Amino acid sequence: LYIIPIPNCDRTGNLHPKQCHPALDGQRGKCWCVDRKTGVKLPGGLEPKGELDCHQLADSFRE
C-alpha cells in the first residue's frame, strides 16, 4: 500500500510548514517540516502528529 501525501496549503497557496501523512488503521500519520515557499523537506525525521515544531525548525535554518 502506497500513501501519497496531499499538500496542506493556506489560502494564499503557501504550504503549511508541517505536512503529515493521513492516519491509517487508527495509527496517527507521521509529519515532516517543509519550506513554505518551495515545499522542500527540511532535514529531520518523521514524527508523530503534534510532536513537531516546524516554525522553530525553519527559524533555525534561516539563522
N, C-alpha and C positions, 0 to 999 in steps of 0.2 A: 504494500500500500504506500503510495507516494502522497505527500502532503505539499500542496503548492500554496505558499502564503499569499494572501491578498493584501497589497499595501494599504496601510491605515493612514489616511491623509486628512488634513484640516480643510476648511472651506476655501482656502486660497490655493490649494493644490500642493502645499508643502507636506512632506511626510512627518508624522509624529515621530519624535526621537526614539520611542520604544515601539518595536514591531514584535508581534507574537504569532506563533502558530496557533491554530484553533485547538480547543480542548477536544480530546477524543476518549471515549470509553471512561468518562469520569476522571481522567487524568488532566491536570492543568497543562496548557500549552507552554512551551518554552519561549522565552523572549530574548531579544538582542537589541543593541543600540545601533542607530544609523545616523549619518549626516542628513539633516533635514532637507537640504537642497539637492544633494546628489544621490541619496539613497545608498551610498557606500557604507557597508557594515564597519562599525568601529571595532577595534581589537577587544577581545574579551569573549568568554564562552557564553553558551546559552544558559539562562537562568529561569527558574520557575516564575510565573506571572507574579507581579507585585514585589519582587525582590531585587529589582534592578533600577538604579537611579541614573538614567541616561542623560539628564541635564548636567549632573555633576561630572559624568564621564566626558561629555562633549566639551565642557569648560576646561577640563584638564588637558585636552588635546589642542585647544586654542592658545594656551599659555606659551 
